[in-house]
Amino acid sequence: MTGYALPESMAELIADCTDIPGSIQAERGIPQQRAAAPWAVSESCLAQVEDLDLYV
């Protein structure tokens, strides 16, 4: 055991995170947001719902 107690609630976790010194936060930085990969439907996925209109 490291002597550190895990937070018991989300509020406690947030409070713990706000106690992290700015110098440590600056070392790692916040990752840059990247664009999501374009969404596409494969032929096999399309085949699964091809006749769905008959059932609806």
C-alpha positions as CSV (number, residue, x, y, z in Angstrom):
1,M,0.0,0.0,0.0
2,T,1.3,3.4,-0.9
3,G,-0.5,5.3,1.9
4,Y,-2.9,7.0,-0.5
5,A,-6.6,6.4,0.0
6,L,-8.7,6.2,-3.2
7,P,-11.4,8.8,-3.4
8,E,-14.9,7.6,-2.4
9,S,-16.8,10.0,-4.6
10,M,-16.5,12.1,-7.8
11,A,-16.5,15.3,-5.7
12,E,-13.6,13.9,-3.7
13,L,-11.7,13.0,-6.9
14,I,-12.2,16.5,-8.4
15,A,-11.0,18.1,-5.1
16,D,-7.9,15.9,-5.2
17,C,-7.2,16.9,-8.8
18,T,-7.5,20.6,-8.0
19,D,-4.8,20.1,-5.4
20,I,-2.2,19.0,-8.0
21,P,0.4,21.8,-8.2
22,G,0.4,23.8,-11.5
23,S,4.0,23.0,-12.1
24,I,3.2,19.3,-12.4
25,Q,0.2,20.0,-14.5
26,A,2.3,22.1,-16.9
27,E,4.9,19.3,-17.3
28,R,2.5,16.9,-19.0
29,G,0.2,19.4,-20.7
30,I,-3.2,18.8,-22.0
31,P,-3.3,16.6,-25.2
32,Q,-4.5,18.4,-28.3
33,Q,-7.9,17.4,-29.5
34,R,-7.8,15.6,-32.8
35,A,-10.4,15.1,-35.5
36,A,-12.3,11.9,-35.4
37,A,-11.9,9.4,-38.2
38,P,-14.6,9.6,-40.8
39,W,-17.5,7.3,-40.2
40,A,-18.4,4.8,-42.9
41,V,-20.7,1.8,-43.3
42,S,-19.1,-1.4,-44.6
43,E,-20.8,-3.6,-47.1
44,S,-21.3,-6.4,-44.5
45,C,-22.9,-3.9,-42.1
46,L,-25.2,-2.6,-44.8
47,A,-26.2,-6.2,-45.8
48,Q,-27.4,-6.8,-42.2
49,V,-30.1,-4.1,-42.5
50,E,-30.8,-4.3,-46.2
51,D,-34.3,-5.8,-45.8
52,L,-35.2,-3.9,-42.6
53,D,-38.0,-2.0,-44.4
54,L,-39.9,-5.2,-44.8
55,Y,-40.1,-5.7,-41.0
56,V,-40.9,-2.1,-40.0
